[in-house]
């Protein structure tokens, strides 16, 4: 059976920081809004939907850490290597977000030509924008 990833739900710890962060990120990445309330935002790129939902107050204590069981990071693939650098200039820099791991840079240990920038959301979920020749440029 062949499948594709239909949707992802991210629960954010602080809706005052998390919902606007993802509104800006998904807006920049040209996702279309499906639904939005003060505590939730649903977006789609036509292939995968992403839902960002405020975590109920009683559940926020545990916090997020990408080394725990669960999601480690999300990666958004772009069509051209230059799109990664453009993302840094046009999104990370104006939003005063710090790139991780001395990125953007090539990661030949992942695949030949793999070029990416890593950064974090307000809850420290790791996010990535990557160009992978022959993979992300086909979408």
NORMO-V694990 format. One record per residue. N is the residue number from 0. RES is the residue in one letter. SS is DSSP state (helix for helix, strand for strand, loop for the rest). Layout:
N:RES:SS  N:RES:SS
This chain:
0:X:loop  1:X:loop  2:X:loop  3:X:loop  4:X:loop  5:X:loop  6:X:strand  7:X:strand  8:X:strand  9:X:strand  10:X:strand  11:X:strand  12:X:loop  13:X:loop  14:X:helix  15:X:helix  16:X:helix  17:X:helix  18:X:helix  19:X:helix  20:X:helix  21:X:helix  22:X:helix  23:X:helix  24:X:helix  25:X:helix  26:X:helix  27:X:helix  28:X:loop  29:X:loop  30:X:loop  31:X:strand  32:X:strand  33:X:strand  34:X:strand  35:X:strand  36:X:strand  37:X:loop  38:X:loop  39:X:strand  40:X:strand  41:X:strand  42:X:strand  43:X:strand  44:X:loop  45:X:loop  46:X:loop  47:X:loop  48:X:strand  49:X:strand  50:X:strand  51:X:strand  52:X:strand  53:X:strand  54:X:loop  55:X:loop  56:X:helix  57:X:helix  58:X:helix  59:X:loop  60:X:loop  61:X:loop  62:X:loop  63:X:loop  64:X:loop  65:X:loop  66:X:loop  67:X:loop  68:X:loop  69:X:loop  70:X:loop  71:X:loop  72:X:strand  73:X:strand  74:X:strand  75:X:strand  76:X:strand  77:X:loop  78:X:loop  79:X:loop  80:X:helix  81:X:helix  82:X:helix  83:X:helix  84:X:helix  85:X:helix  86:X:helix  87:X:helix  88:X:helix  89:X:helix  90:X:helix  91:X:helix  92:X:loop  93:X:loop  94:X:loop  95:X:loop  96:X:loop  97:X:loop  98:X:loop  99:X:strand  100:X:strand  101:X:strand  102:X:strand  103:X:strand  104:X:strand  105:X:strand  106:X:loop  107:X:loop  108:X:loop  109:X:loop  110:X:loop  111:X:loop  112:X:loop  113:X:loop  114:X:strand  115:X:strand  116:X:strand  117:X:strand  118:X:strand  119:X:strand  120:X:loop  121:X:loop  122:X:loop  123:X:loop  124:X:loop  125:X:strand  126:X:strand  127:X:strand  128:X:strand  129:X:strand  130:X:strand  131:X:loop  132:X:loop  133:X:loop  134:X:loop  135:X:helix  136:X:helix  137:X:helix  138:X:loop
